[in-house]
């Protein structure tokens, strides 16, 4: 009996139980604890319940007309929702059809995504569903950051490029950013990770809009992880819907970026050319560009004067 694995022992207990043996005696005979037996049974039932709840009664087929198992369809859904976390069930269905050649009903994909809690929120968040932004009085760097996403055409092919970037509200510095052909939660977190690497912070207010990336479980889980494991408290607040002025500092930077860099450049050769050009612009923006709101200092000069004590206790409300 010791040569049997756990699954084999569970099946043997089930067989003995059908023949009239008690579960207790069968488990003792097969050297398996009753808790393990019942746990394995629960796992099997859970898997059966998921498959029965997501199956619409309409099978899926590959390009050659071969029937595809329910588990294969579930794995495809997991694959494409991981890659395109901001898409709904209809778009995920289209990806599976076009890229995998699978003939599948959108209702089936909906049921799978619903059961696996992968559906996107349909409605805009209500005010009570998030920590609404409020005015704060700040008097130094790394007290409040604003995070947003800006997009533009990469080249004449019509491809889009996306940039998540973070501005220190007090100094107007861009403290972290990430440029990509995608705009998932992963890209937003990459910008935040860079900002945290560049700045030594223990406690910072992070203001965003209500984009799906910032409302995602992955984004919130990352902030919770920072608090628990790294002792960095990032107080995330989201602006009221349709009020971009509450994120005015980063929005203003995006207008400047488009006028001075993107529209001026007209088109980039490729994503690498784009990254290189924007990298240079942001470096010059932080180090060389004068700001009237900073008494015509550059963001870097302003930081240096604050750190050296030349500028003391200048407060702004944001």
Backbone torsions as a table, in degrees:
resi	resn	phi	psi	omega
1	UNK	NA	-27.7	-177.9
2	UNK	-66.8	-17.1	179.5
3	UNK	-78.8	-10.2	-179.5
4	UNK	-80.6	142.6	173.2
5	UNK	-84.4	177.5	-174.9
6	UNK	-61.2	-43.1	-178.8
7	UNK	-62.1	-41.6	178.8
8	UNK	-63.4	-41.2	-179.8
9	UNK	-65.0	-39.2	178.5
10	UNK	-62.5	-43.3	179.0
11	UNK	-64.1	-37.2	179.7
12	UNK	-67.3	-39.3	177.4
13	UNK	-63.6	-42.2	179.2
14	UNK	-62.0	-39.2	179.7
15	UNK	-66.8	-43.5	179.0
16	UNK	-65.7	-36.7	179.3
17	UNK	-63.5	-37.3	178.3
18	UNK	-66.7	-24.6	-178.9
19	UNK	-91.1	5.4	173.0
20	UNK	106.4	-4.4	179.1
21	UNK	-76.0	148.8	175.9
22	UNK	-75.0	152.9	178.9
23	UNK	-60.3	-39.2	-178.8
24	UNK	-60.2	-51.3	-178.1
25	UNK	-65.8	-39.3	-179.4
26	UNK	-64.0	-42.5	179.4
27	UNK	-65.1	-40.0	178.7
28	UNK	-64.4	-41.4	-179.1
29	UNK	-64.7	-33.2	-176.4
30	UNK	-97.9	4.4	177.1
31	UNK	57.1	49.4	176.1
32	UNK	-134.4	135.2	-178.9
33	UNK	-72.1	150.8	179.7
34	UNK	-65.5	-33.6	179.1
35	UNK	-63.1	-40.2	177.2
36	UNK	-65.6	-42.2	179.6
37	UNK	-59.6	-49.4	-177.4
38	UNK	-69.4	-32.3	176.9
39	UNK	-64.5	-44.3	179.1
40	UNK	-63.8	-39.1	177.1
41	UNK	-61.5	-43.1	-179.8
42	UNK	-62.5	-40.3	178.8
43	UNK	-63.3	-41.7	178.8
44	UNK	-64.8	-42.4	-179.7
45	UNK	-66.2	-38.0	179.0
46	UNK	-62.7	-42.6	179.2
47	UNK	-64.6	-42.1	178.8
48	UNK	-63.3	-39.2	-178.9
49	UNK	-65.7	-40.2	178.8
50	UNK	-62.4	-47.5	-177.1
51	UNK	-65.1	-38.0	-179.5
52	UNK	-71.7	-32.8	-177.6
53	UNK	-77.5	-26.3	-179.2
54	UNK	-93.3	-16.0	-176.6
55	UNK	-76.2	124.7	-175.7
56	UNK	-90.3	-7.2	-176.3
57	UNK	94.0	-7.0	179.3
58	UNK	-111.2	111.9	-176.4
59	UNK	-68.7	161.1	175.5
60	UNK	-105.0	149.7	-177.6
61	UNK	-134.2	153.0	173.9
62	UNK	-87.1	-175.1	-175.9
63	UNK	-62.6	-24.8	-178.3
64	UNK	-94.1	6.4	178.6
65	UNK	85.0	8.1	178.6
66	UNK	-81.2	136.9	-178.9
67	UNK	-69.5	138.0	-179.6
68	UNK	-106.3	135.8	-177.3
69	UNK	-67.9	157.9	179.8
70	UNK	-61.7	-38.6	-179.4
71	UNK	-64.5	-36.6	177.7
72	UNK	-63.9	-40.7	178.6
73	UNK	-64.9	-42.6	178.6
74	UNK	-59.8	-42.9	179.9
75	UNK	-64.8	-37.0	177.3
76	UNK	-65.7	-39.9	177.4
77	UNK	-61.9	-45.0	178.8
78	UNK	-61.1	-40.8	-178.8
79	UNK	-61.3	-49.1	-174.0
80	UNK	-80.7	-27.7	174.5
81	UNK	-72.7	-27.7	175.9
82	UNK	-69.9	-37.5	-178.2
83	UNK	-80.5	-35.4	-178.1
84	UNK	-125.0	69.4	-172.5
85	UNK	-67.3	-16.2	-176.8
86	UNK	-91.9	-1.8	-178.3
87	UNK	-92.3	151.5	176.1
88	UNK	-87.0	-177.8	-172.4
89	UNK	-66.9	-31.7	-179.8
90	UNK	-67.3	-41.5	179.2
91	UNK	-69.4	-37.8	176.8
92	UNK	-62.7	-39.8	175.8
93	UNK	-58.6	-43.8	-179.4
94	UNK	-64.0	-39.0	177.7
95	UNK	-63.3	-45.0	-179.5
96	UNK	-63.5	-39.6	179.5
97	UNK	-67.3	-48.6	-172.7
98	UNK	-78.2	-40.4	-174.9
99	UNK	-88.4	-28.6	-177.8
100	UNK	-106.0	-9.7	-178.9
101	UNK	66.4	29.2	-177.9
102	UNK	-99.5	129.9	176.3
103	UNK	-90.7	107.0	-174.6
104	UNK	-142.6	143.7	-179.3
105	UNK	-79.0	139.7	-178.6
106	UNK	-64.0	-26.6	179.1
107	UNK	-66.4	-33.2	178.4
108	UNK	-67.3	-42.5	178.8
109	UNK	-64.7	-38.5	178.0
110	UNK	-59.9	-45.6	-178.6
111	UNK	-63.7	-39.5	178.8
112	UNK	-64.6	-47.5	-178.7
113	UNK	-66.1	-34.3	177.5
114	UNK	-66.5	-44.3	-177.6
115	UNK	-67.0	-34.3	-178.6
116	UNK	-91.9	6.6	178.5
117	UNK	58.2	48.2	-179.0
118	UNK	-113.6	2.2	-179.2
119	UNK	-71.5	142.7	175.5
120	UNK	-78.3	152.5	176.2
121	UNK	-65.7	131.1	-176.7
122	UNK	-81.2	-39.4	-175.2
123	UNK	-101.5	156.8	174.2
124	UNK	-65.5	147.8	-179.2
125	UNK	-65.7	141.6	174.3
126	UNK	-81.0	155.4	-176.3
127	UNK	-52.9	-36.6	-176.9
128	UNK	-76.8	-5.4	-176.8
129	UNK	-89.2	-1.9	179.2
130	UNK	-149.7	165.6	179.0
131	UNK	-78.9	101.8	-175.2
132	UNK	-69.8	146.6	179.6
133	UNK	-68.4	150.9	177.5
134	UNK	-142.6	165.8	-178.9
135	UNK	-75.0	139.3	179.3
136	UNK	-128.8	143.2	173.2
137	UNK	-96.2	118.6	-177.9
138	UNK	-122.0	148.7	-176.6
139	UNK	-136.7	23.5	178.6
140	UNK	-170.5	170.1	179.1
141	UNK	-65.6	159.2	172.2
142	UNK	60.1	29.5	173.9
143	UNK	-102.0	-34.8	176.2
144	UNK	-141.8	130.3	173.4
145	UNK	-117.7	149.4	171.9
146	UNK	-116.9	130.9	-177.9
147	UNK	-118.7	133.3	179.9
148	UNK	-152.3	174.7	178.0
149	UNK	-124.4	136.5	175.9
150	UNK	-126.2	146.0	-178.9
151	UNK	-133.7	155.1	177.2
152	UNK	-158.1	165.4	177.6
153	UNK	-69.6	134.5	-180.0
154	UNK	-76.8	-45.5	-176.2
155	UNK	-157.5	-171.4	-176.4
156	UNK	-68.6	-11.3	178.9
157	UNK	-75.2	-13.2	-179.9
158	UNK	91.5	5.5	177.6
159	UNK	-69.8	145.8	179.4
160	UNK	-100.1	148.7	170.8
161	UNK	-122.8	145.9	-175.4
162	UNK	-124.8	141.3	175.9
163	UNK	-131.9	123.1	167.9
164	UNK	-94.2	130.7	-178.5
165	UNK	-142.0	156.0	-175.4
166	UNK	-127.9	128.4	178.4
167	UNK	-112.4	137.1	169.5
168	UNK	-78.2	116.1	-173.5
169	UNK	-61.6	-36.5	-175.9
170	UNK	-73.1	-40.4	-174.2
171	UNK	-102.2	-11.7	-176.5
172	UNK	66.2	14.2	176.6
173	UNK	-76.2	144.6	166.1
174	UNK	-85.9	111.5	-172.1
175	UNK	-97.0	-11.4	177.9
176	UNK	-169.8	146.2	177.7
177	UNK	-160.8	161.9	178.9
178	UNK	-146.9	127.2	-179.3
179	UNK	-109.4	134.5	-176.2
180	UNK	-158.8	167.7	172.6
181	UNK	-86.3	1.1	179.0
182	UNK	-123.9	161.3	179.7
183	UNK	-134.7	51.5	-179.7
184	UNK	-88.5	178.0	175.3
185	UNK	-60.0	-36.2	-179.6
186	UNK	-57.2	-39.6	-178.6
187	UNK	-71.3	-38.0	176.6
188	UNK	-62.6	-42.2	179.8
189	UNK	-67.9	-31.5	178.1
190	UNK	-62.7	-39.8	177.3
191	UNK	-65.1	-42.2	180.0
192	UNK	-66.3	-40.8	178.8
193	UNK	-61.7	-40.3	179.1
194	UNK	-64.6	-41.6	179.5
195	UNK	-61.9	-41.8	-179.9
196	UNK	-68.2	-30.9	176.2
197	UNK	-72.1	-34.9	-177.0
198	UNK	-79.7	-24.2	-175.4
199	UNK	-125.2	137.7	178.8
200	UNK	-89.2	97.9	-176.9
201	UNK	-125.1	147.6	173.5
202	UNK	-112.8	-26.7	-173.5
203	UNK	-152.8	118.0	-178.7
204	UNK	-145.4	144.6	173.9
205	UNK	-88.2	128.3	179.2
206	UNK	-115.0	115.2	-178.7
207	UNK	-106.4	131.4	178.0
208	UNK	-134.7	172.9	169.6
209	UNK	-86.5	-159.7	-174.4
210	UNK	-105.9	31.0	177.3
211	UNK	-60.4	152.2	-176.1
212	UNK	-61.8	-28.9	179.4
213	UNK	-63.2	-38.8	-176.4
214	UNK	-82.0	-16.3	177.9
215	UNK	-95.9	-4.1	-173.7
216	UNK	-71.6	155.8	176.7
217	UNK	-62.6	-38.5	-179.1
218	UNK	-60.9	-40.1	-179.2
219	UNK	-66.6	-46.2	-179.6
220	UNK	-67.2	-37.7	178.5
221	UNK	-63.9	-36.8	179.0
222	UNK	-65.1	-41.5	178.9
223	UNK	-64.8	-39.4	177.5
224	UNK	-64.0	-38.7	179.2
225	UNK	-64.4	-40.6	178.0
226	UNK	-59.1	-41.2	-177.9
227	UNK	-68.6	-43.8	-173.9
228	UNK	-79.6	-39.8	-172.4
229	UNK	-99.7	-32.8	-175.9
230	UNK	-110.0	-1.9	179.6
231	UNK	57.3	39.1	174.7
232	UNK	-115.6	116.5	-178.5
233	UNK	-95.8	109.1	175.7
234	UNK	-103.8	107.7	-178.8
235	UNK	-85.5	103.0	-175.1
236	UNK	-86.8	125.6	173.2
237	UNK	-130.9	144.4	-177.8
238	UNK	-114.8	141.6	-177.5
239	UNK	-71.0	159.2	175.2
240	UNK	-63.0	144.3	-178.0
241	UNK	-56.7	136.1	177.0
242	UNK	64.7	33.0	175.9
243	UNK	-130.5	66.5	-177.5
244	UNK	-60.5	-20.4	179.9
245	UNK	-62.1	-21.8	178.0
246	UNK	-71.8	-13.9	173.5
247	UNK	-115.9	38.9	-167.0
248	UNK	-61.3	-33.4	-174.2
249	UNK	-67.7	-47.4	179.9
250	UNK	-72.3	-33.7	177.3
251	UNK	-64.1	-40.5	178.1
252	UNK	-63.7	-39.8	177.4
253	UNK	-61.8	-39.6	179.9
254	UNK	-63.0	-37.7	176.1
255	UNK	-64.0	-41.2	178.2
256	UNK	-66.2	-42.9	179.3
257	UNK	-58.8	-44.6	-178.7
258	UNK	-66.4	-42.3	-177.4
259	UNK	-70.2	-42.6	-171.9
260	UNK	-92.6	-20.6	-176.5
261	UNK	-121.4	-59.6	-169.9
262	UNK	-69.6	-53.0	-179.0
263	UNK	-70.4	-30.3	179.0
264	UNK	-68.6	-38.1	-179.0
265	UNK	-76.0	-28.1	179.9
266	UNK	75.5	-60.7	-180.0
267	UNK	-153.1	149.6	178.2
268	UNK	-105.4	152.7	-179.5
269	UNK	-68.7	-40.2	-179.0
270	UNK	-164.7	-177.5	-176.3
271	UNK	-64.9	-34.2	179.1
272	UNK	-67.1	-41.1	177.1
273	UNK	-63.2	-40.5	178.6
274	UNK	-61.5	-50.2	-179.3
275	UNK	-59.6	-43.9	-178.7
276	UNK	-61.6	-43.2	-177.9
277	UNK	-68.7	-43.9	-179.8
278	UNK	-69.7	-36.4	175.1
279	UNK	-55.0	-47.2	-178.4
280	UNK	-65.3	-40.6	-179.6
281	UNK	-63.0	-46.0	-178.3
282	UNK	-65.4	-36.7	176.2
283	UNK	-61.0	-45.4	178.9
284	UNK	-68.2	-36.5	178.8
285	UNK	-61.2	-45.1	-179.7
286	UNK	-72.0	-37.1	-170.4
287	UNK	-96.8	-29.0	-168.2
288	UNK	-125.5	-23.1	-173.3
289	UNK	-78.9	126.6	-179.8
290	UNK	-79.0	144.3	179.7
291	UNK	-122.7	125.9	178.3
292	UNK	-63.2	-33.3	-179.3
293	UNK	-71.6	-13.3	178.2
294	UNK	-109.2	27.3	-177.3
295	UNK	57.7	39.6	176.9
296	UNK	60.0	35.6	168.0
297	UNK	-101.2	160.0	170.0
298	UNK	-79.4	159.2	176.5
299	UNK	-54.2	-40.3	-179.5
300	UNK	-66.8	-41.6	178.4
301	UNK	-63.7	-39.5	179.9
302	UNK	-62.9	-44.3	178.2
303	UNK	-59.6	-45.9	-178.2
304	UNK	-61.9	-38.0	-179.9
305	UNK	-72.2	-33.4	175.6
306	UNK	-66.7	-45.7	-177.5
307	UNK	-67.6	-30.0	-179.7
308	UNK	-86.8	-7.1	178.0
309	UNK	90.0	4.4	177.0
310	UNK	-66.3	-41.6	176.0
311	UNK	-104.2	121.9	-174.7
312	UNK	-128.0	127.8	169.5
313	UNK	57.4	29.7	171.9
314	UNK	-75.5	123.6	-175.2
315	UNK	-110.5	145.1	172.0
316	UNK	-131.0	155.4	177.1
317	UNK	-110.7	124.2	-177.0
318	UNK	-137.0	NA	NA
